[in-house]
Amino acid sequence: QDPENTGWQRDLSVGHDRIGDVLRAQGDLTGAAKSYGASLEIRKRLSARDLDNTGWQRDLSVSHEKIGEVLWAQGDQTGAIQAYEQSASIAQSLADRFPDHPQFVSEVVGVKQRLEALRMMAP
């Protein structure tokens, strides 16, 4: 009801992610993709509003990663790799800006390892 309330919008994106997680666990990949996509759209808008907000940038990276997971499970290896590349790019940017932040450094390593594993499994 209040699209300008960034706190509520961020909470809504988290809710979409959680619903997507449940749907994915239940095997409903189409529903999960829809929920993750709704979260991604909110996070794109939030992160575009404030490029210096590291929390929103991190959320955006997570959304791309979740989309990549679903695309891979649906058999779209190319789409999954592209989503992971977007996640890795954002994660790397955060780690570059804050090299002493253990979470950002750890996340970039994890996303890049997953991306390389996907590339090796892709036809």
DSSP file with accessible surface (Angstrom, degrees, kcal/mol):
  #  RESIDUE AA STRUCTURE BP1 BP2  ACC     N-H-->O    O-->H-N    N-H-->O    O-->H-N    TCO  KAPPA ALPHA  PHI   PSI    X-CA   Y-CA   Z-CA
    1    1 A Q              0   0  243      0, 0.0     3,-0.1     0, 0.0     0, 0.0   0.000 360.0 360.0 360.0 -18.7    0.0    0.0    0.0
    2    2 A D    >   +     0   0   63      3,-0.1     3,-2.0     1,-0.1     7,-0.2  -0.719 360.0 175.4-132.7  82.7    3.0    2.3    0.4
    3    3 A P  T 3  S+     0   0   83      0, 0.0    -1,-0.1     0, 0.0     6,-0.1   0.678  79.8  62.0 -64.8 -13.1    5.5    1.6   -2.3
    4    4 A E  T 3  S+     0   0  127     -3,-0.1     2,-1.2     1,-0.1     3,-0.1   0.595  77.5  95.5 -86.6 -10.9    7.7    4.5   -1.1
    5    5 A N    <>  -     0   0   48     -3,-2.0     4,-2.3     1,-0.2     5,-0.2  -0.678  57.6-170.8 -82.2  99.0    8.2    2.9    2.3
    6    6 A T  H  > S+     0   0   42     -2,-1.2     4,-2.5     1,-0.2     5,-0.2   0.836  80.7  56.5 -65.2 -32.2   11.6    1.2    1.7
    7    7 A G  H  > S+     0   0   34      2,-0.2     4,-2.3     1,-0.2    -1,-0.2   0.928 110.6  43.7 -64.3 -44.0   11.5   -0.7    4.9
    8    8 A W  H  > S+     0   0  153      2,-0.2     4,-2.5     1,-0.2    -2,-0.2   0.884 112.5  52.8 -68.2 -37.8    8.2   -2.3    4.0
    9    9 A Q  H  X S+     0   0   26     -4,-2.3     4,-2.2     2,-0.2    -2,-0.2   0.920 109.8  48.2 -64.2 -41.0    9.3   -3.0    0.5
   10   10 A R  H  X S+     0   0   82     -4,-2.5     4,-2.1     1,-0.2    -2,-0.2   0.934 111.1  50.7 -64.6 -42.9   12.4   -4.7    1.8
   11   11 A D  H  X S+     0   0  102     -4,-2.3     4,-2.3     1,-0.2    -2,-0.2   0.903 108.6  52.8 -59.9 -40.1   10.3   -6.8    4.2
   12   12 A L  H  X S+     0   0   83     -4,-2.5     4,-2.4     1,-0.2    -1,-0.2   0.912 107.0  52.0 -62.5 -40.1    8.0   -7.7    1.3
   13   13 A S  H  X S+     0   0    0     -4,-2.2     4,-2.2     1,-0.2    -1,-0.2   0.903 108.5  50.7 -64.5 -38.7   11.0   -8.9   -0.7
   14   14 A V  H  X S+     0   0   22     -4,-2.1     4,-2.5     2,-0.2    -1,-0.2   0.913 108.8  52.4 -64.2 -40.6   12.1  -11.1    2.2
   15   15 A G  H  X S+     0   0   29     -4,-2.3     4,-2.4     1,-0.2    -2,-0.2   0.918 107.9  50.5 -60.9 -43.4    8.6  -12.6    2.4
   16   16 A H  H  X S+     0   0   48     -4,-2.4     4,-2.6     1,-0.2    -1,-0.2   0.906 110.0  51.4 -61.2 -40.7    8.7  -13.4   -1.3
   17   17 A D  H  X S+     0   0    9     -4,-2.2     4,-2.6     2,-0.2    -2,-0.2   0.923 109.9  48.6 -61.4 -45.2   12.1  -15.1   -0.8
   18   18 A R  H  X S+     0   0  172     -4,-2.5     4,-2.1     2,-0.2    -2,-0.2   0.908 111.7  48.7 -64.8 -40.5   10.7  -17.2    2.1
   19   19 A I  H  X S+     0   0   92     -4,-2.4     4,-2.8     1,-0.2     5,-0.2   0.932 111.5  51.1 -63.1 -43.2    7.7  -18.3    0.1
   20   20 A G  H  X S+     0   0    0     -4,-2.6     4,-2.8     1,-0.2    -2,-0.2   0.899 107.3  53.1 -59.5 -40.5   10.0  -19.1   -2.8
   21   21 A D  H  X S+     0   0   55     -4,-2.6     4,-2.3     2,-0.2    -1,-0.2   0.918 111.3  45.9 -61.0 -43.9   12.2  -21.2   -0.5
   22   22 A V  H  X S+     0   0   80     -4,-2.1     4,-1.8     2,-0.2    -2,-0.2   0.939 113.5  48.6 -65.4 -46.2    9.1  -23.2    0.7
   23   23 A L  H  <>S+     0   0   35     -4,-2.8     5,-2.7     1,-0.2     4,-0.3   0.908 111.5  49.8 -62.0 -41.6    7.8  -23.7   -2.8
   24   24 A R  H ><5S+     0   0   82     -4,-2.8     3,-1.5     1,-0.2    -1,-0.2   0.929 109.3  51.5 -63.0 -42.3   11.2  -24.8   -4.1
   25   25 A A  H 3<5S+     0   0   90     -4,-2.3    -1,-0.2     1,-0.3    -2,-0.2   0.830 109.2  51.7 -63.6 -30.1   11.5  -27.3   -1.2
   26   26 A Q  T 3<5S-     0   0  141     -4,-1.8    -1,-0.3    -5,-0.1    -2,-0.2   0.465 121.9-108.9 -83.8  -3.7    8.0  -28.6   -2.1
   27   27 A G  T < 5S+     0   0   56     -3,-1.5     2,-1.5    -4,-0.3     3,-0.2   0.514  78.0 132.8  89.4   6.0    9.2  -29.1   -5.7
   28   28 A D     >< +     0   0   70     -5,-2.7     4,-2.4    -6,-0.2    -1,-0.2  -0.624  21.1 165.0 -90.5  80.6    7.1  -26.2   -7.1
   29   29 A L  H  > S+     0   0   43     -2,-1.5     4,-2.7     2,-0.2    -1,-0.2   0.854  72.2  54.3 -69.2 -33.8    9.9  -24.6   -9.2
   30   30 A T  H  > S+     0   0  108     -3,-0.2     4,-2.0     2,-0.2    -1,-0.2   0.939 112.0  44.0 -65.2 -45.6    7.5  -22.5  -11.2
   31   31 A G  H  > S+     0   0   14      2,-0.2     4,-2.4     1,-0.2    -2,-0.2   0.896 113.4  51.4 -64.9 -39.9    5.9  -21.0   -8.1
   32   32 A A  H  X S+     0   0    0     -4,-2.4     4,-3.1     1,-0.2     5,-0.3   0.930 108.6  51.1 -62.7 -43.9    9.4  -20.6   -6.6
   33   33 A A  H  X S+     0   0   29     -4,-2.7     4,-2.4     1,-0.2    -1,-0.2   0.896 109.6  50.8 -60.9 -39.5   10.6  -18.8   -9.7
   34   34 A K  H  X S+     0   0  172     -4,-2.0     4,-2.1     2,-0.2    -1,-0.2   0.931 113.1  44.6 -64.6 -45.0    7.6  -16.4   -9.5
   35   35 A S  H  X S+     0   0   15     -4,-2.4     4,-2.1     2,-0.2    -2,-0.2   0.931 115.1  47.4 -65.9 -44.7    8.2  -15.6   -5.8
   36   36 A Y  H  X S+     0   0    0     -4,-3.1     4,-2.7     1,-0.2    -1,-0.2   0.884 110.7  53.3 -63.8 -37.0   11.9  -15.1   -6.4
   37   37 A G  H  X S+     0   0   21     -4,-2.4     4,-2.3    -5,-0.3    -1,-0.2   0.899 107.2  50.7 -65.0 -39.1   11.2  -13.0   -9.4
   38   38 A A  H  X S+     0   0   34     -4,-2.1     4,-1.8     2,-0.2    -2,-0.2   0.916 112.2  47.7 -63.7 -41.6    8.8  -10.7   -7.4
   39   39 A S  H  X S+     0   0    0     -4,-2.1     4,-2.6     1,-0.2    -2,-0.2   0.929 109.7  53.2 -63.5 -44.2   11.6  -10.3   -4.8
   40   40 A L  H  X S+     0   0   16     -4,-2.7     4,-2.5     1,-0.2    -2,-0.2   0.911 106.6  52.0 -59.3 -42.8   14.2   -9.6   -7.4
   41   41 A E  H  X S+     0   0   93     -4,-2.3     4,-1.9     2,-0.2    -1,-0.2   0.911 110.9  47.3 -63.1 -42.2   12.0   -6.8   -8.9
   42   42 A I  H  X S+     0   0    7     -4,-1.8     4,-2.6     1,-0.2    -1,-0.2   0.938 113.0  49.3 -62.3 -44.9   11.6   -5.1   -5.5
   43   43 A R  H  X S+     0   0    7     -4,-2.6     4,-2.7     1,-0.2     5,-0.2   0.846 107.0  54.7 -68.4 -32.5   15.3   -5.4   -4.8
   44   44 A K  H  X S+     0   0   86     -4,-2.5     4,-2.0    -5,-0.2    -1,-0.2   0.932 110.8  46.2 -63.0 -44.6   16.2   -3.9   -8.2
   45   45 A R  H  X S+     0   0  134     -4,-1.9     4,-1.3     2,-0.2    -2,-0.2   0.924 115.0  46.5 -63.9 -45.2   14.1   -0.9   -7.4
   46   46 A L  H  X S+     0   0    4     -4,-2.6     4,-1.1     1,-0.2     3,-0.5   0.940 113.3  47.3 -63.3 -47.5   15.5   -0.5   -3.9
   47   47 A S  H  < S+     0   0    8     -4,-2.7     3,-0.3     1,-0.2    -1,-0.2   0.853 109.0  55.0 -66.7 -31.2   19.1   -0.9   -5.0
   48   48 A A  H  < S+     0   0   73     -4,-2.0     3,-0.4    -5,-0.2    -1,-0.2   0.816 103.3  57.4 -69.6 -27.5   18.7    1.5   -7.8
   49   49 A R  H  < S+     0   0  131     -4,-1.3     2,-0.2    -3,-0.5    -1,-0.2   0.801 125.0  15.4 -70.2 -31.9   17.4    4.1   -5.4
   50   50 A D    ><  -     0   0   66     -4,-1.1     3,-1.8    -3,-0.3    -1,-0.3  -0.713  60.2-178.0-149.3  91.5   20.6    4.0   -3.3
   51   51 A L  T 3  S+     0   0  115     -3,-0.4    -1,-0.1     1,-0.3    -3,-0.1   0.662  86.0  60.1 -65.9 -16.7   23.6    2.4   -4.8
   52   52 A D  T 3  S+     0   0  121      1,-0.0     2,-1.2     4,-0.0    -1,-0.3   0.502  75.1 103.5 -89.4  -4.2   25.5    2.9   -1.5
   53   53 A N    <>  -     0   0   46     -3,-1.8     4,-2.0    -6,-0.2     3,-0.2  -0.668  52.9-170.8 -81.2 100.6   23.1    0.9    0.6
   54   54 A T  H  > S+     0   0   42     -2,-1.2     4,-2.7     1,-0.2     5,-0.2   0.827  81.0  58.5 -65.5 -31.6   25.2   -2.3    1.0
   55   55 A G  H  > S+     0   0   32      2,-0.2     4,-2.5     1,-0.2    -1,-0.2   0.924 108.6  44.5 -63.2 -43.6   22.3   -4.2    2.5
   56   56 A W  H  > S+     0   0   33      2,-0.2     4,-2.1     1,-0.2    -9,-0.2   0.874 112.9  51.5 -70.4 -34.4   20.1   -3.7   -0.6
   57   57 A Q  H  X S+     0   0   24     -4,-2.0     4,-2.1     2,-0.2    -2,-0.2   0.924 111.0  48.0 -66.4 -41.6   23.0   -4.5   -2.8
   58   58 A R  H  X S+     0   0   62     -4,-2.7     4,-2.5     1,-0.2    -2,-0.2   0.921 109.8  52.6 -63.8 -43.9   23.6   -7.7   -0.9
   59   59 A D  H  X S+     0   0    5     -4,-2.5     4,-2.4     1,-0.2    -1,-0.2   0.910 107.9  52.1 -57.1 -41.5   19.9   -8.6   -1.1
   60   60 A L  H  X S+     0   0   15     -4,-2.1     4,-2.2     2,-0.2    -1,-0.2   0.917 108.1  50.9 -63.2 -41.3   20.0   -8.1   -4.9
   61   61 A S  H  X S+     0   0    4     -4,-2.1     4,-2.1     1,-0.2    -2,-0.2   0.928 109.8  50.2 -60.4 -44.2   23.0  -10.5   -5.1
   62   62 A V  H  X S+     0   0   27     -4,-2.5     4,-2.7     1,-0.2    -2,-0.2   0.908 107.9  53.8 -62.0 -40.9   21.0  -13.1   -3.1
   63   63 A S  H  X S+     0   0    0     -4,-2.4     4,-2.5     1,-0.2    -1,-0.2   0.928 107.9  49.1 -61.6 -44.6   18.0  -12.7   -5.4
   64   64 A H  H  X S+     0   0   12     -4,-2.2     4,-2.4     1,-0.2    -1,-0.2   0.904 111.0  51.3 -61.2 -38.9   20.1  -13.4   -8.4
   65   65 A E  H  X S+     0   0   49     -4,-2.1     4,-2.2     2,-0.2    -2,-0.2   0.927 109.8  48.4 -64.0 -44.7   21.6  -16.4   -6.7
   66   66 A K  H  X S+     0   0   34     -4,-2.7     4,-2.0     2,-0.2    -2,-0.2   0.910 111.0  50.6 -63.8 -40.5   18.1  -17.8   -5.8
   67   67 A I  H  X S+     0   0   29     -4,-2.5     4,-2.8     1,-0.2     5,-0.2   0.927 109.3  52.6 -61.3 -42.4   16.9  -17.2   -9.4
   68   68 A G  H  X S+     0   0    0     -4,-2.4     4,-2.5     1,-0.2    -2,-0.2   0.895 106.1  53.2 -60.3 -40.9   20.0  -19.1  -10.6
   69   69 A E  H  X S+     0   0   48     -4,-2.2     4,-2.2     2,-0.2    -1,-0.2   0.922 112.2  44.2 -61.2 -44.1   19.2  -22.1   -8.4
   70   70 A V  H  X S+     0   0    1     -4,-2.0     4,-2.0     2,-0.2    -2,-0.2   0.922 111.9  52.1 -69.1 -42.9   15.7  -22.4   -9.7
   71   71 A L  H  <>S+     0   0   36     -4,-2.8     5,-2.8     1,-0.2     4,-0.4   0.911 110.3  49.4 -59.8 -41.0   16.8  -21.9  -13.3
   72   72 A W  H ><5S+     0   0   48     -4,-2.5     3,-1.7     1,-0.2    -1,-0.2   0.945 110.1  50.0 -62.8 -45.7   19.4  -24.7  -12.9
   73   73 A A  H 3<5S+     0   0   59     -4,-2.2    -1,-0.2     1,-0.3    -2,-0.2   0.804 109.0  53.5 -63.4 -28.1   16.8  -27.0  -11.4
   74   74 A Q  T 3<5S-     0   0   85     -4,-2.0    -1,-0.3    -5,-0.1    -2,-0.2   0.474 123.0-106.3 -84.8  -2.9   14.5  -26.3  -14.3
   75   75 A G  T < 5S+     0   0   38     -3,-1.7     2,-1.3    -4,-0.4     3,-0.2   0.540  80.8 129.8  91.9   8.0   17.2  -27.2  -16.8
   76   76 A D     >< +     0   0   71     -5,-2.8     4,-2.4    -6,-0.2     5,-0.2  -0.645  23.1 165.8 -95.6  79.7   18.1  -23.7  -17.9
   77   77 A Q  H  > S+     0   0   63     -2,-1.3     4,-2.6     1,-0.2     5,-0.2   0.897  73.2  51.2 -64.0 -40.5   21.8  -23.9  -17.5
   78   78 A T  H  > S+     0   0   97      1,-0.2     4,-2.3    -3,-0.2    -1,-0.2   0.942 112.7  45.2 -63.5 -47.5   22.6  -20.8  -19.5
   79   79 A G  H  > S+     0   0   10      2,-0.2     4,-2.4     1,-0.2    -1,-0.2   0.887 112.5  52.4 -62.0 -40.4   20.1  -18.7  -17.6
   80   80 A A  H  X S+     0   0    0     -4,-2.4     4,-2.5     2,-0.2    -2,-0.2   0.928 109.6  48.1 -63.0 -44.4   21.3  -20.1  -14.3
   81   81 A I  H  X S+     0   0   24     -4,-2.6     4,-2.5     1,-0.2    -2,-0.2   0.918 111.1  51.2 -64.5 -41.0   24.9  -19.2  -15.1
   82   82 A Q  H  X S+     0   0  110     -4,-2.3     4,-2.0     2,-0.2    -1,-0.2   0.912 110.5  48.9 -62.1 -41.8   23.9  -15.7  -16.1
   83   83 A A  H  X S+     0   0    4     -4,-2.4     4,-2.3     1,-0.2    -2,-0.2   0.920 112.2  48.2 -64.3 -42.6   22.0  -15.2  -12.9
   84   84 A Y  H  X S+     0   0    1     -4,-2.5     4,-3.0     1,-0.2    -2,-0.2   0.861 107.9  55.5 -66.0 -35.0   25.0  -16.4  -10.9
   85   85 A E  H  X S+     0   0   79     -4,-2.5     4,-2.3     2,-0.2    -1,-0.2   0.908 108.4  48.2 -63.7 -39.3   27.3  -14.1  -12.8
   86   86 A Q  H  X S+     0   0  101     -4,-2.0     4,-2.0     2,-0.2    -2,-0.2   0.922 113.0  48.1 -65.3 -43.0   25.1  -11.2  -11.8
   87   87 A S  H  X S+     0   0    0     -4,-2.3     4,-2.8     1,-0.2    -2,-0.2   0.935 112.0  49.3 -61.5 -45.3   25.2  -12.3   -8.2
   88   88 A A  H  X S+     0   0    7     -4,-3.0     4,-2.9     1,-0.2     5,-0.2   0.885 108.5  53.7 -63.8 -37.7   29.0  -12.8   -8.3
   89   89 A S  H  X S+     0   0   83     -4,-2.3     4,-2.1     2,-0.2    -1,-0.2   0.928 112.5  42.8 -63.2 -45.2   29.5   -9.3   -9.8
   90   90 A I  H  X S+     0   0   26     -4,-2.0     4,-2.2     2,-0.2    -2,-0.2   0.933 114.9  50.0 -66.2 -45.2   27.5   -7.6   -7.1
   91   91 A A  H  X S+     0   0    3     -4,-2.8     4,-2.5     1,-0.2    17,-0.3   0.908 110.8  49.9 -61.1 -40.8   29.2   -9.8   -4.4
   92   92 A Q  H  X S+     0   0   53     -4,-2.9     4,-2.8     1,-0.2    -1,-0.2   0.909 107.9  53.7 -64.8 -40.4   32.6   -8.9   -5.8
   93   93 A S  H  X S+     0   0   56     -4,-2.1     4,-2.1    -5,-0.2    -1,-0.2   0.919 110.7  46.5 -59.6 -43.4   31.8   -5.2   -5.8
   94   94 A L  H  X S+     0   0    3     -4,-2.2     4,-2.2     2,-0.2    -2,-0.2   0.924 113.0  48.9 -65.7 -43.1   30.8   -5.4   -2.1
   95   95 A A  H  < S+     0   0    8     -4,-2.5    -2,-0.2     9,-0.3    -1,-0.2   0.878 111.0  50.9 -65.6 -35.6   33.9   -7.4   -1.2
   96   96 A D  H  < S+     0   0  108     -4,-2.8    -1,-0.2     1,-0.2    -2,-0.2   0.892 113.3  44.9 -66.8 -40.4   36.1   -4.9   -3.1
   97   97 A R  H  < S+     0   0   96     -4,-2.1    -2,-0.2     1,-0.3    -1,-0.2   0.814 128.2  27.5 -72.2 -31.6   34.5   -1.9   -1.3
   98   98 A F    ><  +     0   0   78     -4,-2.2     3,-2.0    -5,-0.2    -1,-0.3  -0.589  67.0 165.2-131.9  70.3   34.8   -3.6    2.1
   99   99 A P  T 3  S+     0   0   84      0, 0.0    -1,-0.1     0, 0.0    -3,-0.1   0.693  78.2  54.1 -65.6 -16.2   37.7   -6.1    2.0
  100  100 A D  T 3  S+     0   0  155     -3,-0.1     3,-0.1     5,-0.0    -5,-0.1   0.383  81.0 102.9 -96.9   4.7   37.7   -6.4    5.8
  101  101 A H    <>  -     0   0   69     -3,-2.0     4,-2.2    -6,-0.2     5,-0.2  -0.766  59.7-159.2 -90.1 107.2   34.0   -7.4    6.0
  102  102 A P  H  > S+     0   0  102      0, 0.0     4,-2.6     0, 0.0     5,-0.2   0.849  86.9  53.5 -60.7 -34.9   34.1  -11.1    6.5
  103  103 A Q  H  > S+     0   0   87      2,-0.2     4,-2.6     1,-0.2     5,-0.2   0.940 110.6  45.7 -66.4 -44.2   30.5  -11.7    5.3
  104  104 A F  H  > S+     0   0   11      2,-0.2     4,-2.1     1,-0.2    -9,-0.3   0.914 115.2  47.0 -65.4 -42.0   31.1  -10.0    2.0
  105  105 A V  H  X S+     0   0   58     -4,-2.2     4,-1.9    -7,-0.2    -2,-0.2   0.937 114.1  47.7 -65.3 -43.9   34.4  -11.7    1.4
  106  106 A S  H  X S+     0   0   80     -4,-2.6     4,-2.5    -5,-0.2    -2,-0.2   0.905 111.1  51.0 -63.5 -42.2   32.9  -15.1    2.3
  107  107 A E  H  X S+     0   0   43     -4,-2.6     4,-2.7     2,-0.2     5,-0.3   0.892 107.4  51.7 -66.7 -39.1   29.9  -14.6    0.1
  108  108 A V  H  X S+     0   0    9     -4,-2.1     4,-2.3   -17,-0.3     5,-0.2   0.919 111.1  48.8 -65.1 -38.8   31.9  -13.7   -3.0
  109  109 A V  H  X S+     0   0   71     -4,-1.9     4,-2.4     2,-0.2    -2,-0.2   0.952 113.1  47.5 -63.8 -45.5   34.0  -16.8   -2.5
  110  110 A G  H  X S+     0   0   32     -4,-2.5     4,-2.3     1,-0.2    -2,-0.2   0.920 113.0  46.8 -63.0 -45.2   30.9  -19.0   -2.1
  111  111 A V  H  X S+     0   0    4     -4,-2.7     4,-2.7     1,-0.2    -1,-0.2   0.926 113.4  49.0 -65.2 -41.7   29.0  -17.5   -5.1
  112  112 A K  H  X S+     0   0   85     -4,-2.3     4,-2.5    -5,-0.3    -1,-0.2   0.889 110.1  51.2 -67.9 -36.0   32.1  -17.8   -7.4
  113  113 A Q  H  X S+     0   0  132     -4,-2.4     4,-2.2    -5,-0.2    -1,-0.2   0.930 112.2  46.5 -64.5 -43.0   32.7  -21.4   -6.3
  114  114 A R  H  X S+     0   0   92     -4,-2.3     4,-2.5     2,-0.2    -2,-0.2   0.916 111.3  52.5 -64.9 -41.7   29.1  -22.3   -7.1
  115  115 A L  H  X S+     0   0    8     -4,-2.7     4,-2.5     1,-0.2    -2,-0.2   0.929 109.8  47.8 -60.7 -45.7   29.3  -20.5  -10.4
  116  116 A E  H  X S+     0   0   93     -4,-2.5     4,-2.0     1,-0.2    -1,-0.2   0.897 110.6  52.1 -63.3 -38.9   32.5  -22.4  -11.4
  117  117 A A  H  X S+     0   0   38     -4,-2.2     4,-1.6     1,-0.2    -1,-0.2   0.921 110.3  48.7 -62.9 -42.0   30.8  -25.7  -10.4
  118  118 A L  H  X S+     0   0    0     -4,-2.5     4,-1.6     1,-0.2    -2,-0.2   0.912 109.3  52.4 -64.6 -41.8   27.8  -24.8  -12.6
  119  119 A R  H  < S+     0   0   96     -4,-2.5    -1,-0.2     1,-0.2    -2,-0.2   0.881 108.8  50.3 -61.5 -37.6   30.0  -24.0  -15.5
  120  120 A M  H  < S+     0   0  159     -4,-2.0    -1,-0.2     1,-0.2    -2,-0.2   0.831 113.1  46.0 -70.2 -30.4   31.8  -27.3  -15.2
  121  121 A M  H  < S+     0   0  107     -4,-1.6    -1,-0.2    -5,-0.2    -2,-0.2   0.685  91.8 100.3 -84.4 -19.5   28.4  -29.2  -15.2
  122  122 A A     <        0   0   26     -4,-1.6    -3,-0.0    -5,-0.1    -4,-0.0  -0.364 360.0 360.0 -69.1 146.5   27.0  -27.3  -18.1
  123  123 A P              0   0  153      0, 0.0    -1,-0.1     0, 0.0    -2,-0.1  -0.184 360.0 360.0 -68.3 360.0   27.0  -29.0  -21.5
